[in-house]
Amino acid sequence: MTTQAYRASILHFPKQSHSPKEDYVYFEDGLLVTRNEKIEFIGDYKTHINQCLEATFMDYSGKLLLPGFIDSHLHFPQTEMLASFGEQLLDWLTDYTFPVERKFADYEYASYIANIFIKQLYRHGTTTGMVYSSVHKAAADALFQEAACHNMLLIAGKVCMDRHCPDWLQDTPQSAQQDSAALIEKWHNNGRLKYAITPRFAPTSSVEQLHALGELAQQYPDVFIQTHLSENLKEIAWVKELFPERKNYLDVYDHFGLLRKGAVFGHGIHLEQAEWQRLQESQASIAFCPSSNLFLGSGLFDLVKAEQQNVPVMLATDVGGGTSFSMLKTMGEAYKICQLKGNQMDPMHGLYLMTQGAAVGLGLENDIGNLNPGTDADFVILDPEFDELSVLRFENQRTPQDIIFALSMLADDRAIMATYVAGKAVYQADKQVLKGAH
């Protein structure tokens, strides 16, 4: 048995919370013990030092240990087009996204980008992603294979779209269903991997394809579902033209059986009250993507409204519409959006939405999102004083809330000292090495 002990300041949310500002646990001088890929113990270092006598010991005193970050919506084929200039959503897809995704028909190319993509996640402290692949079955295979090399909990799916995109990126209702089913059989619950049925968004799937994917969802009730919802006003108007018989945008997915717990809808910026109600009833979740919403000029998500409606929300980078792999930076952008909406997002609230809150929304809180004994040993070590400016910033104040908030504004990948997945270091800043990469 492999037992490892880590000394650091430790912060997490041990349970679901409607008040993360109060419901966190913090050990200024803490101890985390892992054994065989799981967390075995968490507590105060000085009173439990006997817990680590037989363990390999890592001293991160003065550093901050957090649960690994969960990024609930991002696009692996868009890694190389990050920070492409201009456009709003629909033009951006046509001018940038579709041409880049064409390359992913080649398994070797998809594998090359998957390796870079996973490295970037780890470098920024992200240990779980809910990821859109391309329309190509081979690209999804490449992504899952890369994640499997590190025993990563990854949720991903082959994008399905059979209309309103270039013919060289289209599948069919039949191939979308068959390829997705084959990927589910191969990868879902294979180790820590999970599958998500992935229509890109309603406009790019025909009625026949949405029906086929709904059949698939019924056949595999424990599989996740991911797609886009109400990101852009022109997009919403387009959906109303394409599906005039449906009550609203969400009702398109609902009608075809694609609305349930474990369904995660990217954006949800411009929702009607009836849509909020159905999201709450179905226990589906929204991925709040502040960076891409600002970058593409899509609008300002109403976090307060979502929580008043009791709809689970989780943070997401939405790379490549989003402009960084950093969940810390993404949290900073979420704070700014809340400010523009006339609200304040407490730093602990922001951290919750990318750890335990995301895990609860996904139904995975027994596996990830916290540091409770028995959960998978996915965690990240941060150095709050990662440069001259941050050293100056923390000279006079170092409460947990202050550290998290300042990092959300100042931090980048330099603040990430190490990232651990299933108890193994997959990124260490001083070594610049990704363990297990090809």
Secondary structure as UniProt FT lines:
FT   STRAND          3..12
FT   TURN            20..22
FT   STRAND          25..35
FT   TURN            36..37
FT   STRAND          38..44
FT   TURN            45..47
FT   HELIX           49..52
FT   TURN            53..54
FT   STRAND          56..67
FT   STRAND          69..75
FT   HELIX           76..81
FT   TURN            82..83
FT   HELIX           89..92
FT   HELIX           93..97
FT   HELIX           98..101
FT   HELIX           102..105
FT   HELIX           107..123
FT   TURN            124..125
FT   STRAND          126..132
FT   HELIX           137..148
FT   TURN            149..151
FT   STRAND          155..157
FT   STRAND          159..160
FT   HELIX           167..169
FT   HELIX           173..187
FT   TURN            188..189
FT   TURN            191..192
FT   STRAND          194..199
FT   HELIX           202..204
FT   HELIX           207..219
FT   TURN            221..222
FT   STRAND          224..229
FT   HELIX           233..242
FT   TURN            244..245
FT   HELIX           249..255
FT   TURN            256..257
FT   TURN            261..262
FT   STRAND          263..267
FT   HELIX           273..282
FT   STRAND          285..288
FT   HELIX           290..295
FT   TURN            296..297
FT   HELIX           303..308
FT   TURN            309..310
FT   STRAND          313..315
FT   TURN            319..321
FT   HELIX           327..340
FT   TURN            341..342
FT   HELIX           347..352
FT   TURN            353..355
FT   HELIX           356..362
FT   TURN            365..367
FT   TURN            373..374
FT   STRAND          379..382
FT   HELIX           388..393
FT   HELIX           400..410
FT   HELIX           413..415
FT   STRAND          416..421
FT   TURN            422..423
FT   STRAND          424..428
FT   TURN            429..432
FT   TURN            435..436
//
